[in-house]
Amino acid sequence: MYISMKRQRKLNDFLLAVTRSIFTDIVSMDGVIMKIMNFAQKLVSADRASLFLVDSKTKELYARIFDIGNGLGNQMMDDQGQKEIRFPMAKGVAGHVASTGEILNIPDAYNDERFNRDVDLQTGYKTKTILCMPIYNRGSVIGVVQMVNKKTGRFTKIDEQAFEMFAVYCGLALHHAKLYQKIRRSEQKNRVALEVLSYHSQCTDEEFRTLKEMSLPDPTVNFARFDFSPWSLDEMAKPLYVLCMFKDLFNIKDAPLEFREMSQRFDYDELCRFILTVRKNYRKVPYHNWTHAFSVAHSVYTIIKTCNQLVFTPLECLALFVACLCHDLDHRGKNNSFMINSASPLAAVYSTSTMEHHHFNMTITILQHEGHNIFKHLSSEEYKQVLGNIRHSILATDLALFFGNKDKLKKISAAGEFSWTNPEHRYLCHAIVMTACDLCAVCKPFEIQAKVAEDIFEEFYEQGDAERANGRDPIPMMDRAKAHQLPANQVSFIVGICLPCYDLLQQHIPNAKPMFEGAKNNLENWSAIVAKQKEEDAEEAAKEAEKEGAPDPVKKVEGDSSEKQESEGKKTDDAKPAMSKKPSGGSEGTELPKEILDLDSDED
């Protein structure tokens, strides 16, 4: 009796310490998990402990923190490696407990068919005994704690009873940690919303009336051309030509009174407001602005108009066109890395493809404005499909995703397995089309492309200036002091990204070949500039060497014959000229700079 009371008192003191420790410092889910694992080990004298959370949507268990043993305690996965592991709820001991809610006390792990030996084989660790228990909240299993190898003997019934009480506190702690995480995420979203609202607004009534009263121009044959320059249009003409492209693609009439077939599909007033508000939500940055959005939309319009009409369905065309128009909404002229390194609220909300997720979220926000929902006459299924395709298309403009998409599509094509009837293949093609259109400036005539390149790099330099102001050294591409490397950077970019993209595109949409040819022509122009830079650098190096009194390599080789005769008796090596300085070339080679891979999808 005395021993039982003593044990109970010890357990009560332990649970009180757990409560104080966990509930007074709920800062993050990871912190709570680490504390639960540490207390669980102490409670039952286990050598190791793991906590797996239940993902009810995917029916999986997942974990981010593990006890790696060797006395090092609980540790998070390294940032360079996989951030979490996942496996089906039906797999292994933990999966069985999560699925059934049963407590498992296994005295000999290797004699239990539910035990997965793979981890032991990989780590060299020997699992002997296991105590695995569910954690409940509101009647549902939300996690599983698995304790391995009791330090003295096997796990007992007393261990089970003690941990059953401990699990109640674990469930409450995890529940509160999730609530705290949601609240914090909401706060970050609100900060982003306030930041956006302070800068942006909807189109004015005057802007709307002006656009609505203007007559739509008829698209000429020269308009749907890959070498057309959207930069030649003035500011007011661009919204008008967006309406023109919309009409040409989707059979919209000139004015509301003239709607016939499409009157139930698109509302002219809402289309005008939508386009004007999209324009207003592009910031006045050097490159990722409204003009860039218009040029990308024009490129996809040209692809749709010139390719086989059976390639894309009408709803896919609609999603691609709207995605191109909106793909850089509220771009700040800074890439994803800058957002993460500067601890931007956007980076806290969207951990991957930060800006691309924001661009899509801005698209949805504009559609939700009164009088802006251009899709409201679509059926529920069509609406869902179009928004899903827009999201996929905008996220595809992240260059970090382009390389994976390119490799997948290239592999499928090389195996002769590509089919337009396969939804996954179509999605991959949509992604390549979006990248190709996003980089469309590189396909334009060289005088246009060179001017756009200057705008792009001005934006890069502004980011580099901001990074330097914050105490960080910018990458060479964004360093104003290295502006002379622009031609070499363009060569690397075209060789490493643009040509592979356009080559893959023309394989599946042959009529897009002019994009590949345009990029190839600009590569030749930039390469010639790089070669000239190297030649000039070599000449400059020779001049510098001459000023310093070193012999000029060319003149020394020519030499005068009298000097040659006088040196006949000397060794040949004594007569050889020495170069005091090796001529320095410009930017070397055409390999893709590592820094380019760090740029967000919008930078070409």
C-alpha positions in Angstrom: 0.0 0.0 0.0 2.8 2.4 1.0 4.8 1.6 -2.2 1.7 2.1 -4.3 1.0 5.5 -2.8 4.6 6.5 -3.1 4.6 5.5 -6.8 1.4 7.5 -7.4 2.8 10.6 -5.6 5.9 10.4 -7.8 3.7 10.2 -10.9 1.6 13.2 -9.8 4.8 15.2 -9.2 6.0 14.2 -12.6 2.8 15.2 -14.4 2.8 18.5 -12.5 6.3 19.2 -13.8 5.1 18.2 -17.3 2.2 20.6 -17.2 4.4 23.5 -16.0 7.1 22.9 -18.6 4.8 22.3 -21.6 1.9 24.8 -21.0 4.0 27.7 -19.9 6.1 27.7 -23.1 4.0 26.7 -26.1 6.0 28.6 -28.8 6.1 26.0 -31.5 4.8 22.5 -32.4 8.4 21.3 -32.6 9.2 22.6 -29.1 6.2 20.8 -27.6 7.0 17.5 -29.4 10.6 17.6 -28.2 9.4 18.1 -24.6 6.9 15.3 -24.9 9.5 12.9 -26.2 12.0 13.8 -23.4 9.4 13.4 -20.7 8.2 10.1 -22.2 11.7 8.7 -22.1 12.1 9.7 -18.4 8.6 8.3 -17.5 9.2 4.7 -18.5 13.0 4.7 -18.6 13.2 4.2 -22.4 16.4 4.4 -24.4 14.7 6.2 -27.3 11.3 7.8 -28.1 9.5 8.9 -31.2 6.3 10.9 -31.7 4.4 10.6 -34.9 1.5 12.9 -35.8 -1.6 11.8 -37.8 -2.4 13.5 -41.1 -6.1 12.7 -41.3 -6.3 14.0 -44.9 -3.7 11.7 -46.4 -4.1 8.9 -43.9 -0.4 9.1 -43.0 1.9 9.4 -40.0 4.6 11.9 -40.1 7.5 13.1 -37.9 10.1 15.9 -38.1 12.0 15.3 -34.9 13.8 12.1 -33.9 15.9 10.6 -31.1 19.0 9.6 -33.1 20.5 7.9 -30.0 24.2 7.8 -29.2 23.4 10.1 -26.2 22.7 13.0 -28.5 19.0 13.2 -27.6 16.1 14.5 -29.7 17.2 16.4 -32.8 15.4 18.0 -35.8 16.2 16.9 -39.3 19.1 18.8 -40.9 18.0 21.7 -43.2 20.1 20.1 -46.0 18.2 16.9 -45.7 14.6 15.7 -45.7 12.5 17.8 -43.3 10.1 15.0 -42.4 9.3 11.4 -42.9 5.9 10.1 -43.8 4.4 6.6 -44.1 0.9 5.1 -44.4 -1.1 4.6 -41.2 -1.4 0.9 -42.0 2.3 0.4 -41.9 4.4 -0.8 -38.9 3.8 -0.8 -35.2 3.0 3.0 -35.0 0.7 2.6 -37.9 -1.2 -0.2 -36.3 -1.7 1.9 -33.1 -2.8 4.9 -35.0 -5.3 2.9 -37.0 -6.8 0.9 -34.1 -6.2 3.0 -31.1 -4.8 0.0 -29.3 -1.8 0.0 -26.9 1.0 -2.3 -28.0 3.6 -3.6 -25.5 6.0 -5.8 -27.5 8.5 -7.7 -25.5 10.4 -9.0 -28.5 10.3 -6.7 -31.6 11.9 -9.1 -34.0 9.2 -11.8 -33.3 6.4 -9.3 -34.1 5.4 -9.3 -37.8 4.3 -5.6 -37.5 7.8 -4.5 -36.7 9.7 -2.9 -39.6 13.4 -3.9 -39.5 14.5 -1.4 -42.2 15.4 1.4 -39.7 17.6 -1.0 -37.6 19.4 -2.2 -40.8 20.1 1.4 -41.8 21.2 2.7 -38.5 22.8 -0.4 -36.9 20.6 0.0 -33.8 19.1 -3.1 -32.2 15.4 -2.7 -31.2 14.4 -5.2 -28.5 11.3 -3.9 -26.7 8.6 -1.5 -27.8 5.8 0.4 -26.0 3.6 2.2 -28.4 0.6 4.2 -27.3 -2.0 6.5 -29.0 -2.5 10.2 -28.1 -6.2 11.3 -28.2 -7.9 14.6 -28.6 -11.7 14.9 -28.7 -12.0 11.1 -29.2 -9.7 10.9 -32.2 -6.1 9.6 -32.4 -3.9 12.7 -33.2 -0.6 11.1 -32.6 1.4 8.0 -31.5 4.3 7.9 -29.1 6.7 5.0 -29.5 9.2 4.1 -26.8 12.0 1.7 -27.6 14.2 -0.5 -25.3 13.4 -0.1 -21.7 16.7 0.4 -19.9 15.9 -2.3 -17.3 14.1 -5.3 -18.6 10.7 -5.0 -20.4 7.9 -2.4 -20.3 5.4 -3.3 -17.6 1.7 -2.8 -17.0 2.7 0.0 -14.6 4.5 1.7 -17.5 1.3 1.4 -19.6 -0.9 2.9 -16.8 1.5 5.8 -16.1 1.9 6.7 -19.8 -1.9 6.5 -20.3 -2.3 9.3 -17.9 0.6 11.2 -19.4 -1.0 10.8 -22.9 -3.9 13.0 -21.8 -1.6 15.9 -21.1 0.2 15.2 -24.4 -3.1 15.5 -26.3 -3.9 18.8 -24.7 -0.4 20.2 -25.4 -0.5 19.2 -29.0 -3.9 20.6 -29.5 -2.9 24.0 -28.0 0.3 24.0 -30.0 -1.7 23.5 -33.2 -4.1 26.3 -32.2 -1.1 28.6 -31.5 0.4 27.7 -34.9 -2.8 28.6 -36.7 -3.2 31.9 -34.9 0.4 32.8 -35.7 -0.1 31.9 -39.3 -3.3 34.0 -39.4 -1.4 37.0 -37.9 1.2 36.7 -40.7 -1.5 36.5 -43.3 -3.2 39.6 -41.9 0.1 41.5 -42.0 0.5 40.6 -45.6 -3.1 41.6 -46.4 -2.6 45.0 -44.6 0.6 45.5 -46.5 -1.0 44.8 -49.8 -4.1 46.9 -49.0 -2.0 49.9 -48.0 -0.4 49.9 -51.4 -3.1 48.7 -53.8 -6.7 49.5 -54.5 -9.3 48.6 -57.1 -9.7 50.3 -60.4 -11.6 53.6 -60.3 -15.0 54.1 -61.8 -13.5 56.7 -64.2 -10.9 54.1 -65.5 -13.7 51.6 -65.9 -15.9 53.9 -67.9 -13.1 55.1 -70.1 -12.1 51.5 -71.0 -15.7 50.4 -71.5 -16.4 53.2 -73.9 -13.4 52.5 -76.2 -13.8 50.5 -79.3 -11.9 47.2 -79.5 -9.3 47.0 -82.2 -9.4 44.1 -84.6 -6.4 41.8 -84.1 -4.3 42.0 -87.2 -2.2 39.1 -88.7 0.9 40.7 -87.3 -0.4 40.8 -83.8 -0.3 37.0 -83.1 3.5 36.8 -83.8 6.3 35.8 -81.5 8.4 38.7 -82.6 5.7 41.3 -81.8 6.8 43.9 -79.3 4.3 44.5 -76.5 6.6 47.3 -75.3 5.6 49.4 -78.3 2.0 49.9 -77.0 1.2 52.8 -74.7 -0.3 52.3 -71.2 -3.9 52.7 -72.1 -3.7 50.4 -75.2 -2.6 47.4 -73.2 -5.9 46.8 -71.3 -7.7 47.4 -74.6 -5.6 44.7 -76.3 -6.1 42.3 -73.5 -9.9 42.7 -74.1 -9.1 42.2 -77.8 -7.2 38.9 -77.1 -10.0 37.8 -74.8 -12.5 38.4 -77.5 -10.4 36.7 -80.2 -9.8 33.6 -78.0 -13.2 33.2 -76.4 -15.6 34.8 -78.9 -16.7 37.8 -76.8 -18.6 40.6 -78.4 -17.5 44.2 -78.5 -20.0 45.6 -76.0 -22.6 44.3 -73.5 -25.6 44.9 -75.7 -24.1 42.8 -78.5 -23.5 39.7 -76.4 -25.2 36.6 -77.8 -23.7 33.1 -77.3 -21.2 34.1 -74.7 -23.4 36.4 -72.7 -23.8 33.7 -70.1 -20.1 32.9 -69.9 -18.4 36.3 -69.5 -19.7 39.7 -68.4 -18.0 42.5 -70.3 -18.2 45.0 -67.4 -16.6 42.5 -65.0 -13.9 41.7 -67.5 -13.1 45.4 -67.8 -12.9 45.8 -64.1 -10.8 42.7 -63.7 -8.2 43.7 -66.2 -7.9 47.2 -64.9 -7.6 46.0 -61.3 -5.0 43.5 -62.3 -3.0 46.3 -64.0 -3.3 48.4 -60.8 -2.0 45.5 -58.7 1.3 45.4 -60.5 3.9 47.6 -58.8 6.1 50.1 -60.6 9.3 48.0 -60.5 11.8 48.0 -63.4 10.8 44.6 -64.9 8.1 42.6 -63.1 5.4 45.1 -63.9 2.2 45.4 -65.9 4.1 45.5 -69.2 5.9 42.2 -68.4 2.5 40.6 -67.6 1.0 41.9 -70.8 3.9 40.5 -72.8 3.6 37.0 -71.2 -0.2 37.0 -71.8 0.5 38.0 -75.5 2.9 35.1 -75.8 0.5 32.5 -74.6 -2.2 34.1 -76.8 0.2 33.6 -79.8 0.9 30.0 -78.9 -2.8 29.2 -78.6 -3.6 31.0 -81.9 -0.8 29.4 -83.9 -0.9 25.8 -82.5 -3.3 23.1 -83.3 -6.7 23.9 -81.8 -6.9 20.4 -80.4 -3.8 20.9 -78.2 -5.6 22.9 -75.4 -9.3 22.7 -74.4 -11.2 26.1 -74.1 -11.0 25.9 -70.3 -7.3 25.2 -70.4 -6.8 28.2 -72.8 -8.8 30.4 -70.3 -6.7 29.3 -67.4 -3.4 29.7 -69.2 -4.3 33.2 -70.5 -5.5 34.5 -67.1 -2.6 32.8 -65.3 -0.1 34.6 -67.6 -1.9 37.9 -67.0 -1.8 37.5 -63.3 1.4 35.4 -62.8 3.4 38.3 -61.2 0.7 40.2 -59.3 2.2 42.4 -56.5 5.8 41.5 -57.4 8.1 43.7 -55.3 11.1 43.3 -57.6 12.7 40.9 -55.1 13.1 37.1 -55.5 12.2 34.3 -53.2 15.6 34.1 -51.5 15.4 37.8 -50.6 11.9 37.3 -49.0 13.2 34.4 -46.9 16.5 36.0 -45.9 14.8 39.3 -44.9 12.2 37.4 -42.8 9.3 38.8 -44.9 5.8 38.0 -43.6 5.3 36.4 -47.1 8.0 33.9 -46.4 6.3 33.0 -43.1 3.0 32.3 -44.9 4.5 30.5 -47.9 7.6 28.5 -47.2 8.1 27.3 -50.8 7.6 29.2 -54.1 6.9 32.2 -51.8 6.2 34.8 -54.5 4.3 32.4 -56.8 1.9 31.4 -54.0 1.4 35.1 -53.3 0.7 35.9 -57.0 -2.0 33.2 -57.1 -3.5 34.4 -53.8 -3.6 37.9 -55.2 -5.5 36.5 -58.3 -8.1 35.0 -56.0 -8.4 38.2 -54.0 -9.1 40.2 -57.1 -11.7 37.7 -58.3 -13.4 38.0 -54.9 -13.9 41.8 -55.3 -17.4 42.8 -56.1 -17.9 43.1 -59.9 -14.6 41.3 -60.7 -15.5 37.6 -60.8 -15.1 36.9 -64.5 -15.7 33.1 -63.9 -19.0 33.4 -62.1 -21.0 32.0 -65.0 -19.0 28.9 -65.2 -20.4 25.7 -63.7 -19.1 24.6 -60.3 -17.0 21.9 -61.9 -15.6 24.3 -64.5 -14.9 26.9 -61.9 -12.9 24.4 -59.8 -11.0 23.2 -62.9 -10.1 26.7 -64.1 -8.8 27.8 -60.6 -6.9 24.6 -60.2 -5.2 25.1 -63.6 -4.4 28.8 -62.8 -2.8 27.8 -59.6 -0.7 25.1 -61.2 0.3 27.4 -64.1 1.3 30.3 -61.8 3.4 28.0 -59.5 5.0 26.6 -62.6 6.7 30.0 -63.2 9.0 29.2 -60.3 12.3 28.2 -61.9 13.0 25.9 -59.0 10.1 23.8 -60.4 11.0 24.2 -64.0 14.0 21.9 -63.9 12.0 19.0 -62.4 9.1 19.6 -64.9 11.6 19.7 -67.8 13.3 16.5 -66.8 10.0 14.6 -66.4 8.6 15.7 -69.7 11.9 15.1 -71.5 12.1 11.5 -70.0 8.5 10.8 -71.1 9.1 12.1 -74.6 12.4 10.3 -75.0 10.6 7.0 -74.1 8.0 7.8 -76.8 5.2 7.7 -74.1 3.9 11.2 -74.4 0.2 11.5 -75.0 -2.1 14.5 -75.0 -4.8 12.3 -73.5 -2.7 11.8 -70.3 -3.7 14.5 -67.8 -0.2 14.4 -66.1 1.5 14.9 -69.5 -0.8 17.8 -70.3 0.0 19.4 -66.9 3.7 19.1 -67.6 3.2 20.7 -71.0 1.2 23.6 -69.4 4.1 24.1 -67.0 6.7 24.3 -69.9 4.4 26.7 -71.8 4.2 29.0 -68.7 8.0 29.1 -68.4 8.4 29.7 -72.1 6.0 32.6 -72.0 7.5 34.0 -68.8 10.9 34.1 -70.5 9.4 35.4 -73.8 11.6 38.6 -73.9 14.6 36.4 -74.8 12.8 35.5 -78.1 12.2 39.0 -79.3 14.4 40.9 -81.9 17.8 41.7 -80.3 17.3 45.4 -79.9 14.1 44.7 -77.9 15.7 41.9 -75.9 18.8 44.0 -75.0 16.6 46.8 -73.6 14.5 44.3 -71.6 17.7 42.8 -70.2 18.8 46.2 -68.9 15.4 46.5 -67.1 15.8 43.0 -65.6 19.3 43.7 -64.3 18.3 47.1 -63.0 15.8 45.2 -60.8 18.6 42.8 -59.8 20.9 45.6 -58.9 18.2 47.2 -56.8 17.8 43.9 -54.9 21.6 43.8 -54.5 21.6 47.3 -53.1 19.0 46.4 -50.6 20.9 43.3 -49.6 24.1 45.3 -49.1 22.2 47.8 -47.0 21.1 45.0 -44.8 24.6 43.8 -44.3 24.6 41.0 -46.8 26.8 40.6 -49.9 24.7 40.2 -53.1 25.4 37.5 -55.6 27.6 38.7 -58.5 24.6 38.9 -60.9 23.0 41.4 -58.6 26.1 43.4 -57.9 26.2 46.8 -59.7 30.0 46.7 -59.5 29.9 43.7 -61.9 27.5 45.1 -64.4 30.0 44.4 -67.2 29.2 40.7 -66.8 25.6 41.2 -68.1 26.4 39.8 -71.6 28.0 36.7 -70.1 25.1 36.2 -67.7 22.7 36.4 -70.7 24.7 33.8 -72.6 24.6 31.5 -69.6 20.9 32.0 -69.0 20.0 31.3 -72.6 22.2 28.3 -72.9 21.2 26.8 -69.5 17.5 27.6 -69.3 15.9 29.2 -72.3 17.1 27.0 -75.2 16.3 23.7 -73.3 12.9 25.1 -72.5 12.1 26.2 -76.1 13.5 23.1 -77.6 11.2 20.9 -75.5 8.3 23.2 -76.3 8.8 23.0 -80.1 8.9 19.2 -79.8 5.3 19.2 -78.5 4.0 22.4 -80.1 5.9 22.7 -83.4 4.4 26.1 -84.3 6.3 27.5 -81.3 9.6 27.0 -83.1 10.1 30.8 -83.7 10.6 31.1 -79.9 13.5 28.7 -80.1 14.9 30.5 -83.2 14.6 33.9 -81.6 16.4 32.8 -78.4 19.2 31.1 -80.6 19.7 34.3 -82.6 20.0 36.4 -79.4 22.5 33.8 -78.0 24.7 34.5 -81.1 24.4 38.3 -80.5 25.3 38.1 -76.8 28.1 35.6 -77.6 29.6 38.1 -80.1 29.5 40.8 -77.4 31.2 38.5 -74.9 33.9 37.6 -77.4 34.4 41.3 -78.1 34.7 42.0 -74.4 37.4 39.4 -74.1 39.3 40.8 -77.0 39.1 44.3 -75.5 40.2 43.0 -72.1 43.2 41.3 -73.7 44.2 44.5 -75.5 43.8 46.4 -72.2 45.9 43.9 -70.4 48.6 44.2 -73.0 48.6 48.0 -72.7 48.9 47.8 -69.0 51.8 45.3 -69.3 53.5 47.7 -71.6 53.0 50.7 -69.2 54.6 48.6 -66.4 57.7 48.1 -68.6 57.2 44.5 -69.4 58.0 43.4 -73.0 55.1 43.2 -75.4 54.6 39.5 -76.3 54.0 40.2 -80.0 57.0 42.6 -80.5 59.3 40.4 -78.5 58.5 37.4 -80.7 59.1 39.4 -83.9 62.4 40.7 -82.5 65.1 42.3 -84.8 67.5 40.0 -86.6 70.6 41.7 -85.2 69.5 40.9 -81.7 68.8 37.4 -82.8 72.3 37.0 -84.3 74.0 38.2 -81.1 72.2 35.7 -79.1 73.2 32.7 -81.3 75.8 31.5 -78.8 73.4 31.5 -75.9 71.0 28.8 -75.0 67.6 28.8 -76.7 65.8 29.3 -73.4 67.6 32.6 -72.9 66.2 34.0 -76.1 62.6 33.2 -75.3 60.4 36.2 -74.4 58.8 36.3 -71.0 55.2 37.5 -70.5 55.0 39.6 -67.3 51.2 39.4 -67.2 48.7 36.9 -68.6 46.1 38.7 -70.6 42.8 38.6 -68.7 39.7 37.7 -70.5 36.1 38.7 -69.8 33.6 36.4 -68.2 34.7 32.9 -68.9 32.6 30.2 -70.6 28.9 29.7 -71.0 28.2 27.4 -68.0 25.0 28.2 -66.1 26.0 30.3 -63.0 24.9 28.7 -59.7 23.2 31.9 -58.7 20.6 31.7 -61.6 19.1 28.6 -59.9 18.3 30.7 -56.9 16.2 33.1 -58.8 12.4 32.9 -58.7 10.5 31.9 -61.7 9.9 35.4 -62.9 13.5 36.3 -63.7 14.6 35.7 -67.2 
